[in-house]
Amino acid sequence: MTTTTLTTTTKALDEGQEVIGPQGNLVLGNTRQLQRDPLAFLMRAAAEYGDVARYRLGNVTFYQINHPDGAQRILQDNHHN
């Protein structure tokens, strides 16, 4: 993944566009998929959905950041937010 891809993804997030991720159960979300094989689930989400993937565990939504520049933006550059 390139910085250009990340810039496009973060720009989309800033503009309020929806982040997609693996489909899950209506009630449990992706809980069962994650319980079966956690590493495979996370790797598949990164491969299929790119720099940012969204998934649900029960009623909690998680965003998985898959690019080092995205992690830097969240943890260092924008840590006050």
Long-range contacts (C-beta under 8 A, 24 or more apart in sequence): 1-50, 1-51, 1-66, 1-67, 3-69, 5-50, 5-51, 5-67, 6-51, 6-67, 6-69, 6-70, 9-50, 9-51, 9-52, 9-67, 9-70, 10-51, 10-52, 10-70, 10-73, 13-52, 18-54, 19-49, 19-52, 19-53, 19-54, 19-63, 20-49, 20-53, 20-54, 21-45, 21-49, 21-53, 21-54, 21-55, 21-64, 22-48, 22-49, 22-53, 22-55, 24-55, 24-56, 28-57, 28-58, 29-55, 29-56, 29-57, 29-58, 29-59, 30-55, 30-56, 30-57, 31-57, 31-58
